[in-house]
Amino acid sequence: MEERSFAAAARAMGLSVATVSRGVSRLEERLGARLFNRTSRKLALTAFGRTIAESASRIYRDAEEVEGAARELSARPRGLIRLAVPMSFGLRWVTPLLPEFFRAYPEVSIDLHLSDATVDVVGQGFDAALRIAVSLDPSLVARRLCQVSRFIVAAPSYLERHGRPKHPRDLNGGDCLGYAYRARSDVWRLANAAGDEAVITPSGRLRVTNADALVPTVLAGLAIAELPEFIASEYLRDGRMEAILTDWTLTKGGLYFVTPEARVRPAKVEVLADFLADRLSKPAWRWPR
Protein backbone atom coordinates (compact mmCIF):
# COMPACT_ATOMS: atom_id res chain seq x y z
CA MET A 1 0.00 0.00 0.00
CA GLU A 2 2.76 2.45 0.99
CA GLU A 3 5.12 1.65 -1.90
CA ARG A 4 2.34 1.49 -4.56
CA SER A 5 3.81 -1.61 -6.18
CA PHE A 6 4.97 -5.11 -5.39
CA ALA A 7 8.37 -4.40 -6.95
CA ALA A 8 8.95 -1.28 -4.82
CA ALA A 9 7.82 -3.14 -1.69
CA ALA A 10 10.19 -5.98 -2.51
CA ARG A 11 13.12 -3.55 -2.88
CA ALA A 12 12.25 -1.81 0.40
CA MET A 13 12.20 -5.11 2.31
CA GLY A 14 15.10 -6.75 0.52
CA LEU A 15 12.91 -9.56 -0.83
CA SER A 16 12.07 -10.90 -4.25
CA VAL A 17 8.87 -9.76 -5.99
CA ALA A 18 7.67 -13.38 -6.04
CA THR A 19 8.07 -13.64 -2.26
CA VAL A 20 6.04 -10.47 -1.69
CA SER A 21 3.34 -11.66 -4.10
CA ARG A 22 3.08 -15.05 -2.42
CA GLY A 23 2.93 -13.37 1.00
CA VAL A 24 -0.02 -11.18 -0.07
CA SER A 25 -1.77 -14.18 -1.63
CA ARG A 26 -1.42 -16.19 1.60
CA LEU A 27 -2.78 -13.25 3.61
CA GLU A 28 -5.77 -12.87 1.27
CA GLU A 29 -6.47 -16.59 1.54
CA ARG A 30 -6.37 -16.47 5.32
CA LEU A 31 -8.62 -13.39 5.51
CA GLY A 32 -11.03 -14.75 2.91
CA ALA A 33 -11.08 -11.69 0.63
CA ARG A 34 -8.92 -9.77 -1.85
CA LEU A 35 -6.80 -6.91 -0.52
CA PHE A 36 -5.62 -5.57 -3.88
CA ASN A 37 -6.95 -5.22 -7.39
CA ARG A 38 -3.89 -5.69 -9.53
CA THR A 39 -3.12 -5.67 -13.20
CA SER A 40 0.17 -5.53 -15.06
CA ARG A 41 0.00 -1.72 -14.91
CA LYS A 42 -1.87 -0.84 -11.75
CA LEU A 43 -2.17 -1.84 -8.12
CA ALA A 44 -5.03 -0.54 -5.95
CA LEU A 45 -6.57 -1.46 -2.62
CA THR A 46 -10.03 -2.98 -2.62
CA ALA A 47 -12.60 -1.50 -0.21
CA PHE A 48 -11.95 -4.47 2.05
CA GLY A 49 -8.19 -3.90 1.74
CA ARG A 50 -8.55 -0.22 2.62
CA THR A 51 -10.49 -1.03 5.81
CA ILE A 52 -7.95 -3.66 6.84
CA ALA A 53 -5.02 -1.35 6.02
CA GLU A 54 -6.38 1.45 8.21
CA SER A 55 -6.78 -0.92 11.17
CA ALA A 56 -3.41 -2.51 10.52
CA SER A 57 -1.72 0.90 10.41
CA ARG A 58 -3.13 1.80 13.83
CA ILE A 59 -1.98 -1.53 15.26
CA TYR A 60 1.46 -1.06 13.72
CA ARG A 61 1.82 2.46 15.17
CA ASP A 62 0.76 1.20 18.59
CA ALA A 63 3.29 -1.62 18.36
CA GLU A 64 6.04 0.84 17.41
CA GLU A 65 5.16 3.01 20.42
CA VAL A 66 5.26 0.00 22.74
CA GLU A 67 8.61 -1.09 21.31
CA GLY A 68 9.99 2.43 21.63
CA ALA A 69 8.85 2.67 25.24
CA ALA A 70 10.37 -0.74 25.98
CA ARG A 71 13.69 0.28 24.42
CA GLU A 72 13.72 3.50 26.43
CA LEU A 73 12.95 1.58 29.62
CA SER A 74 15.71 -0.90 28.87
CA ALA A 75 18.24 1.79 28.02
CA ARG A 76 17.44 4.12 30.91
CA PRO A 77 18.23 3.01 34.48
CA ARG A 78 14.90 2.95 36.26
CA GLY A 79 12.55 0.50 37.93
CA LEU A 80 12.78 -2.10 40.70
CA ILE A 81 15.72 -4.48 41.16
CA ARG A 82 15.19 -7.61 43.26
CA LEU A 83 18.63 -8.25 44.75
CA ALA A 84 19.72 -11.16 46.99
CA VAL A 85 22.80 -10.69 49.21
CA PRO A 86 24.38 -12.78 52.03
CA MET A 87 23.23 -11.27 55.32
CA SER A 88 26.47 -10.36 57.11
CA PHE A 89 28.14 -9.15 53.94
CA GLY A 90 25.07 -7.16 52.95
CA LEU A 91 24.68 -5.42 56.30
CA ARG A 92 28.39 -4.60 56.61
CA TRP A 93 29.39 -3.76 53.06
CA VAL A 94 26.38 -3.34 50.74
CA THR A 95 23.76 -1.34 52.64
CA PRO A 96 26.25 1.46 53.47
CA LEU A 97 26.75 1.92 49.70
CA LEU A 98 23.06 2.21 48.83
CA PRO A 99 22.56 5.92 49.65
CA GLU A 100 25.28 6.80 47.13
CA PHE A 101 23.69 4.51 44.54
CA PHE A 102 20.22 6.00 45.07
CA ARG A 103 21.59 9.53 44.69
CA ALA A 104 23.26 8.55 41.42
CA TYR A 105 20.19 6.68 40.07
CA PRO A 106 17.06 8.29 41.56
CA GLU A 107 14.67 6.28 39.37
CA VAL A 108 15.98 2.89 40.53
CA SER A 109 14.66 1.13 43.64
CA ILE A 110 15.92 -2.07 45.27
CA ASP A 111 14.08 -4.90 46.99
CA LEU A 112 16.97 -6.27 49.09
CA HIS A 113 16.76 -9.89 50.27
CA LEU A 114 19.29 -10.63 53.03
CA SER A 115 19.96 -14.29 53.78
CA ASP A 116 22.96 -16.61 54.04
CA ALA A 117 20.92 -19.38 52.42
CA THR A 118 21.66 -19.76 48.70
CA VAL A 119 18.66 -18.46 46.78
CA ASP A 120 17.37 -19.75 43.46
CA VAL A 121 17.97 -16.61 41.40
CA VAL A 122 15.81 -17.72 38.48
CA GLY A 123 13.15 -19.69 40.34
CA GLN A 124 12.59 -17.01 42.98
CA GLY A 125 12.47 -14.19 40.46
CA PHE A 126 15.57 -12.23 41.44
CA ASP A 127 17.12 -9.80 38.98
CA ALA A 128 20.58 -10.25 40.50
CA ALA A 129 22.48 -11.59 43.49
CA LEU A 130 25.81 -11.20 45.20
CA ARG A 131 27.26 -14.61 45.85
CA ILE A 132 30.36 -15.65 47.80
CA ALA A 133 31.49 -18.99 46.44
CA VAL A 134 34.30 -21.16 45.13
CA SER A 135 32.21 -22.41 42.20
CA LEU A 136 28.95 -21.19 40.69
CA ASP A 137 25.90 -22.50 38.90
CA PRO A 138 26.91 -22.48 35.20
CA SER A 139 23.40 -21.42 34.20
CA LEU A 140 24.02 -17.98 35.75
CA VAL A 141 25.97 -15.09 34.26
CA ALA A 142 28.67 -14.19 36.79
CA ARG A 143 30.97 -11.18 37.16
CA ARG A 144 33.81 -11.66 39.64
CA LEU A 145 34.26 -8.60 41.86
CA CYS A 146 37.06 -9.69 44.20
CA GLN A 147 38.65 -12.55 46.10
CA VAL A 148 37.24 -13.51 49.50
CA SER A 149 39.74 -15.02 51.95
CA ARG A 150 38.94 -16.86 55.18
CA PHE A 151 40.84 -17.14 58.46
CA ILE A 152 40.84 -19.46 61.44
CA VAL A 153 40.70 -17.15 64.44
CA ALA A 154 40.75 -17.22 68.22
CA ALA A 155 40.82 -14.66 71.01
CA PRO A 156 44.16 -14.03 72.78
CA SER A 157 42.64 -15.38 76.01
CA TYR A 158 41.87 -18.71 74.31
CA LEU A 159 45.44 -18.98 73.03
CA GLU A 160 46.85 -18.17 76.46
CA ARG A 161 44.92 -21.05 78.01
CA HIS A 162 45.25 -23.64 75.25
CA GLY A 163 48.41 -22.61 73.39
CA ARG A 164 48.79 -21.70 69.73
CA PRO A 165 48.15 -24.62 67.33
CA LYS A 166 51.08 -25.31 64.99
CA HIS A 167 49.33 -27.87 62.79
CA PRO A 168 45.65 -28.45 61.95
CA ARG A 169 45.82 -31.74 63.88
CA ASP A 170 46.42 -29.63 67.01
CA LEU A 171 42.91 -28.24 66.70
CA ASN A 172 40.35 -29.75 68.99
CA GLY A 173 37.22 -30.21 66.88
CA GLY A 174 35.14 -29.74 70.00
CA ASP A 175 36.44 -26.18 70.34
CA CYS A 176 35.73 -25.31 66.69
CA LEU A 177 32.41 -23.63 65.91
CA GLY A 178 30.28 -24.63 62.91
CA TYR A 179 28.52 -22.78 60.10
CA ALA A 180 25.43 -24.43 58.63
CA TYR A 181 25.45 -22.86 55.16
CA ARG A 182 28.89 -23.97 54.08
CA ALA A 183 28.66 -24.96 50.41
CA ARG A 184 30.43 -28.34 50.66
CA SER A 185 29.51 -29.67 54.11
CA ASP A 186 30.62 -28.18 57.39
CA VAL A 187 34.35 -28.95 57.28
CA TRP A 188 37.49 -26.82 57.16
CA ARG A 189 39.83 -27.74 54.31
CA LEU A 190 43.40 -26.46 54.67
CA ALA A 191 46.57 -26.74 52.60
CA ASN A 192 50.13 -25.49 53.01
CA ALA A 193 52.89 -24.47 50.62
CA ALA A 194 54.34 -27.98 50.65
CA GLY A 195 51.09 -29.36 49.29
CA ASP A 196 49.97 -31.02 52.53
CA GLU A 197 46.24 -31.04 53.15
CA ALA A 198 44.13 -31.34 56.28
CA VAL A 199 40.42 -31.50 57.01
CA ILE A 200 38.86 -30.42 60.30
CA THR A 201 35.28 -31.20 61.26
CA PRO A 202 34.04 -28.57 63.74
CA SER A 203 31.95 -30.05 66.54
CA GLY A 204 31.84 -27.25 69.08
CA ARG A 205 28.88 -26.21 71.19
CA LEU A 206 27.59 -23.67 68.67
CA ARG A 207 26.53 -24.06 65.05
CA VAL A 208 24.96 -21.09 63.27
CA THR A 209 23.31 -19.96 60.04
CA ASN A 210 25.03 -16.56 60.16
CA ALA A 211 28.77 -16.12 60.68
CA ASP A 212 28.39 -12.96 62.78
CA ALA A 213 26.70 -15.10 65.42
CA LEU A 214 30.04 -16.84 66.03
CA VAL A 215 31.82 -13.65 67.04
CA PRO A 216 30.68 -13.24 70.71
CA THR A 217 31.69 -16.80 71.65
CA VAL A 218 35.10 -16.37 70.00
CA LEU A 219 35.68 -12.99 71.66
CA ALA A 220 34.82 -14.56 75.01
CA GLY A 221 37.80 -16.88 74.54
CA LEU A 222 35.68 -20.02 74.51
CA ALA A 223 36.27 -21.36 71.01
CA ILE A 224 37.91 -21.15 67.59
CA ALA A 225 36.04 -20.21 64.42
CA GLU A 226 36.58 -19.88 60.71
CA LEU A 227 35.49 -16.41 59.58
CA PRO A 228 35.50 -14.62 56.21
CA GLU A 229 37.92 -11.75 55.94
CA PHE A 230 35.12 -9.19 55.61
CA ILE A 231 34.03 -10.05 59.18
CA ALA A 232 37.35 -11.03 60.77
CA SER A 233 39.47 -8.06 59.66
CA GLU A 234 37.83 -5.67 62.14
CA TYR A 235 38.82 -7.87 65.08
CA LEU A 236 42.22 -8.83 63.72
CA ARG A 237 43.20 -5.16 63.36
CA ASP A 238 42.30 -4.21 66.93
CA GLY A 239 43.77 -7.39 68.44
CA ARG A 240 40.56 -8.85 69.83
CA MET A 241 41.17 -11.89 67.62
CA GLU A 242 44.31 -13.45 66.21
CA ALA A 243 44.71 -15.48 63.03
CA ILE A 244 46.13 -18.94 63.71
CA LEU A 245 47.71 -21.54 61.44
CA THR A 246 48.73 -18.78 59.06
CA ASP A 247 51.12 -21.16 57.26
CA TRP A 248 48.01 -22.98 56.11
CA THR A 249 45.35 -21.53 53.83
CA LEU A 250 41.67 -22.26 53.54
CA THR A 251 40.03 -22.62 50.15
CA LYS A 252 39.57 -19.13 48.75
CA GLY A 253 36.38 -18.08 47.09
CA GLY A 254 35.26 -15.03 45.23
CA LEU A 255 32.56 -12.40 45.44
CA TYR A 256 30.39 -12.53 42.32
CA PHE A 257 27.58 -10.44 40.87
CA VAL A 258 25.28 -12.99 39.24
CA THR A 259 22.20 -12.62 37.05
CA PRO A 260 19.94 -14.95 35.09
CA GLU A 261 21.25 -15.71 31.63
CA ALA A 262 19.89 -13.20 29.11
CA ARG A 263 21.03 -11.68 25.83
CA VAL A 264 20.54 -8.13 27.11
CA ARG A 265 20.44 -7.05 30.75
CA PRO A 266 18.26 -4.05 31.66
CA ALA A 267 20.11 -0.81 32.22
CA LYS A 268 19.07 -0.76 35.89
CA VAL A 269 20.92 -4.05 36.47
CA GLU A 270 23.96 -2.98 34.43
CA VAL A 271 24.45 0.22 36.42
CA LEU A 272 24.14 -1.67 39.71
CA ALA A 273 26.71 -4.23 38.55
CA ASP A 274 29.13 -1.47 37.52
CA PHE A 275 28.55 0.45 40.75
CA LEU A 276 29.20 -2.54 43.00
CA ALA A 277 32.21 -3.63 40.93
CA ASP A 278 33.73 -0.17 41.31
CA ARG A 279 33.14 -0.03 45.10
CA LEU A 280 33.95 -3.63 46.00
CA SER A 281 36.75 -4.62 43.62
CA LYS A 282 39.35 -3.11 46.03
CA PRO A 283 37.82 -4.07 49.37
CA ALA A 284 38.32 -1.96 52.48
CA TRP A 285 38.22 -5.12 54.59
CA ARG A 286 41.57 -6.50 53.39
CA TRP A 287 43.84 -7.73 56.24
CA PRO A 288 46.63 -6.99 56.54
CA ARG A 289 46.42 -3.90 54.37
C-alpha positions as CSV (number, residue, x, y, z in Angstrom):
1,M,0.0,0.0,0.0
2,E,2.8,2.4,1.0
3,E,5.1,1.7,-1.9
4,R,2.3,1.5,-4.6
5,S,3.8,-1.6,-6.2
6,F,5.0,-5.1,-5.4
7,A,8.4,-4.4,-7.0
8,A,9.0,-1.3,-4.8
9,A,7.8,-3.1,-1.7
10,A,10.2,-6.0,-2.5
11,R,13.1,-3.6,-2.9
12,A,12.2,-1.8,0.4
13,M,12.2,-5.1,2.3
14,G,15.1,-6.7,0.5
15,L,12.9,-9.6,-0.8
16,S,12.1,-10.9,-4.3
17,V,8.9,-9.8,-6.0
18,A,7.7,-13.4,-6.0
19,T,8.1,-13.6,-2.3
20,V,6.0,-10.5,-1.7
21,S,3.3,-11.7,-4.1
22,R,3.1,-15.0,-2.4
23,G,2.9,-13.4,1.0
24,V,0.0,-11.2,-0.1
25,S,-1.8,-14.2,-1.6
26,R,-1.4,-16.2,1.6
27,L,-2.8,-13.3,3.6
28,E,-5.8,-12.9,1.3
29,E,-6.5,-16.6,1.5
30,R,-6.4,-16.5,5.3
31,L,-8.6,-13.4,5.5
32,G,-11.0,-14.7,2.9
33,A,-11.1,-11.7,0.6
34,R,-8.9,-9.8,-1.8
35,L,-6.8,-6.9,-0.5
36,F,-5.6,-5.6,-3.9
37,N,-6.9,-5.2,-7.4
38,R,-3.9,-5.7,-9.5
39,T,-3.1,-5.7,-13.2
40,S,0.2,-5.5,-15.1
41,R,0.0,-1.7,-14.9
42,K,-1.9,-0.8,-11.8
43,L,-2.2,-1.8,-8.1
44,A,-5.0,-0.5,-6.0
45,L,-6.6,-1.5,-2.6
46,T,-10.0,-3.0,-2.6
47,A,-12.6,-1.5,-0.2
48,F,-12.0,-4.5,2.1
49,G,-8.2,-3.9,1.7
50,R,-8.6,-0.2,2.6
51,T,-10.5,-1.0,5.8
52,I,-7.9,-3.7,6.8
53,A,-5.0,-1.4,6.0
54,E,-6.4,1.5,8.2
55,S,-6.8,-0.9,11.2
56,A,-3.4,-2.5,10.5
57,S,-1.7,0.9,10.4
58,R,-3.1,1.8,13.8
59,I,-2.0,-1.5,15.3
60,Y,1.5,-1.1,13.7
61,R,1.8,2.5,15.2
62,D,0.8,1.2,18.6
63,A,3.3,-1.6,18.4
64,E,6.0,0.8,17.4
65,E,5.2,3.0,20.4
66,V,5.3,0.0,22.7
67,E,8.6,-1.1,21.3
68,G,10.0,2.4,21.6
69,A,8.8,2.7,25.2
70,A,10.4,-0.7,26.0
71,R,13.7,0.3,24.4
72,E,13.7,3.5,26.4
73,L,12.9,1.6,29.6
74,S,15.7,-0.9,28.9
75,A,18.2,1.8,28.0
76,R,17.4,4.1,30.9
77,P,18.2,3.0,34.5
78,R,14.9,2.9,36.3
79,G,12.6,0.5,37.9
80,L,12.8,-2.1,40.7
81,I,15.7,-4.5,41.2
82,R,15.2,-7.6,43.3
83,L,18.6,-8.2,44.7
84,A,19.7,-11.2,47.0
85,V,22.8,-10.7,49.2
86,P,24.4,-12.8,52.0
87,M,23.2,-11.3,55.3
88,S,26.5,-10.4,57.1
89,F,28.1,-9.1,53.9
90,G,25.1,-7.2,53.0
91,L,24.7,-5.4,56.3
92,R,28.4,-4.6,56.6
93,W,29.4,-3.8,53.1
94,V,26.4,-3.3,50.7
95,T,23.8,-1.3,52.6
96,P,26.3,1.5,53.5
97,L,26.8,1.9,49.7
98,L,23.1,2.2,48.8
99,P,22.6,5.9,49.6
100,E,25.3,6.8,47.1
101,F,23.7,4.5,44.5
102,F,20.2,6.0,45.1
103,R,21.6,9.5,44.7
104,A,23.3,8.5,41.4
105,Y,20.2,6.7,40.1
106,P,17.1,8.3,41.6
107,E,14.7,6.3,39.4
108,V,16.0,2.9,40.5
109,S,14.7,1.1,43.6
110,I,15.9,-2.1,45.3
111,D,14.1,-4.9,47.0
112,L,17.0,-6.3,49.1
113,H,16.8,-9.9,50.3
114,L,19.3,-10.6,53.0
115,S,20.0,-14.3,53.8
116,D,23.0,-16.6,54.0
117,A,20.9,-19.4,52.4
118,T,21.7,-19.8,48.7
119,V,18.7,-18.5,46.8
120,D,17.4,-19.8,43.5
121,V,18.0,-16.6,41.4
122,V,15.8,-17.7,38.5
123,G,13.2,-19.7,40.3
124,Q,12.6,-17.0,43.0
125,G,12.5,-14.2,40.5
126,F,15.6,-12.2,41.4
127,D,17.1,-9.8,39.0
128,A,20.6,-10.2,40.5
129,A,22.5,-11.6,43.5
130,L,25.8,-11.2,45.2
131,R,27.3,-14.6,45.8
132,I,30.4,-15.7,47.8
133,A,31.5,-19.0,46.4
134,V,34.3,-21.2,45.1
135,S,32.2,-22.4,42.2
136,L,29.0,-21.2,40.7
137,D,25.9,-22.5,38.9
138,P,26.9,-22.5,35.2
139,S,23.4,-21.4,34.2
140,L,24.0,-18.0,35.7
141,V,26.0,-15.1,34.3
142,A,28.7,-14.2,36.8
143,R,31.0,-11.2,37.2
144,R,33.8,-11.7,39.6
145,L,34.3,-8.6,41.9
146,C,37.1,-9.7,44.2
147,Q,38.6,-12.6,46.1
148,V,37.2,-13.5,49.5
149,S,39.7,-15.0,51.9
150,R,38.9,-16.9,55.2
151,F,40.8,-17.1,58.5
152,I,40.8,-19.5,61.4
153,V,40.7,-17.1,64.4
154,A,40.7,-17.2,68.2
155,A,40.8,-14.7,71.0
156,P,44.2,-14.0,72.8
157,S,42.6,-15.4,76.0
158,Y,41.9,-18.7,74.3
159,L,45.4,-19.0,73.0
160,E,46.8,-18.2,76.5
161,R,44.9,-21.0,78.0
162,H,45.3,-23.6,75.2
163,G,48.4,-22.6,73.4
164,R,48.8,-21.7,69.7
165,P,48.2,-24.6,67.3
166,K,51.1,-25.3,65.0
167,H,49.3,-27.9,62.8
168,P,45.6,-28.4,61.9
169,R,45.8,-31.7,63.9
170,D,46.4,-29.6,67.0
171,L,42.9,-28.2,66.7
172,N,40.4,-29.7,69.0
173,G,37.2,-30.2,66.9
174,G,35.1,-29.7,70.0
175,D,36.4,-26.2,70.3
176,C,35.7,-25.3,66.7
177,L,32.4,-23.6,65.9
178,G,30.3,-24.6,62.9
179,Y,28.5,-22.8,60.1
180,A,25.4,-24.4,58.6
181,Y,25.4,-22.9,55.2
182,R,28.9,-24.0,54.1
183,A,28.7,-25.0,50.4
184,R,30.4,-28.3,50.7
185,S,29.5,-29.7,54.1
186,D,30.6,-28.2,57.4
187,V,34.4,-28.9,57.3
188,W,37.5,-26.8,57.2
189,R,39.8,-27.7,54.3
190,L,43.4,-26.5,54.7
191,A,46.6,-26.7,52.6
192,N,50.1,-25.5,53.0
193,A,52.9,-24.5,50.6
194,A,54.3,-28.0,50.6
195,G,51.1,-29.4,49.3
196,D,50.0,-31.0,52.5
197,E,46.2,-31.0,53.1
198,A,44.1,-31.3,56.3
199,V,40.4,-31.5,57.0
200,I,38.9,-30.4,60.3
201,T,35.3,-31.2,61.3
202,P,34.0,-28.6,63.7
203,S,31.9,-30.0,66.5
204,G,31.8,-27.3,69.1
205,R,28.9,-26.2,71.2
206,L,27.6,-23.7,68.7
207,R,26.5,-24.1,65.0
208,V,25.0,-21.1,63.3
209,T,23.3,-20.0,60.0
210,N,25.0,-16.6,60.2
211,A,28.8,-16.1,60.7
212,D,28.4,-13.0,62.8
213,A,26.7,-15.1,65.4
214,L,30.0,-16.8,66.0
215,V,31.8,-13.6,67.0
216,P,30.7,-13.2,70.7
217,T,31.7,-16.8,71.6
218,V,35.1,-16.4,70.0
219,L,35.7,-13.0,71.7
220,A,34.8,-14.6,75.0
221,G,37.8,-16.9,74.5
222,L,35.7,-20.0,74.5
223,A,36.3,-21.4,71.0
224,I,37.9,-21.2,67.6
225,A,36.0,-20.2,64.4
226,E,36.6,-19.9,60.7
227,L,35.5,-16.4,59.6
228,P,35.5,-14.6,56.2
229,E,37.9,-11.8,55.9
230,F,35.1,-9.2,55.6
231,I,34.0,-10.1,59.2
232,A,37.4,-11.0,60.8
233,S,39.5,-8.1,59.7
234,E,37.8,-5.7,62.1
235,Y,38.8,-7.9,65.1
236,L,42.2,-8.8,63.7
237,R,43.2,-5.2,63.4
238,D,42.3,-4.2,66.9
239,G,43.8,-7.4,68.4
240,R,40.6,-8.9,69.8
241,M,41.2,-11.9,67.6
242,E,44.3,-13.5,66.2
243,A,44.7,-15.5,63.0
244,I,46.1,-18.9,63.7
245,L,47.7,-21.5,61.4
246,T,48.7,-18.8,59.1
247,D,51.1,-21.2,57.3
248,W,48.0,-23.0,56.1
249,T,45.4,-21.5,53.8
250,L,41.7,-22.3,53.5
251,T,40.0,-22.6,50.2
252,K,39.6,-19.1,48.8
253,G,36.4,-18.1,47.1
254,G,35.3,-15.0,45.2
255,L,32.6,-12.4,45.4
256,Y,30.4,-12.5,42.3
257,F,27.6,-10.4,40.9
258,V,25.3,-13.0,39.2
259,T,22.2,-12.6,37.0
260,P,19.9,-15.0,35.1
261,E,21.3,-15.7,31.6
262,A,19.9,-13.2,29.1
263,R,21.0,-11.7,25.8
264,V,20.5,-8.1,27.1
265,R,20.4,-7.1,30.7
266,P,18.3,-4.1,31.7
267,A,20.1,-0.8,32.2
268,K,19.1,-0.8,35.9
269,V,20.9,-4.1,36.5
270,E,24.0,-3.0,34.4
271,V,24.5,0.2,36.4
272,L,24.1,-1.7,39.7
273,A,26.7,-4.2,38.5
274,D,29.1,-1.5,37.5
275,F,28.5,0.5,40.7
276,L,29.2,-2.5,43.0
277,A,32.2,-3.6,40.9
278,D,33.7,-0.2,41.3
279,R,33.1,0.0,45.1
280,L,33.9,-3.6,46.0
281,S,36.7,-4.6,43.6
282,K,39.3,-3.1,46.0
283,P,37.8,-4.1,49.4
284,A,38.3,-2.0,52.5
285,W,38.2,-5.1,54.6
286,R,41.6,-6.5,53.4
287,W,43.8,-7.7,56.2
288,P,46.6,-7.0,56.5
289,R,46.4,-3.9,54.4
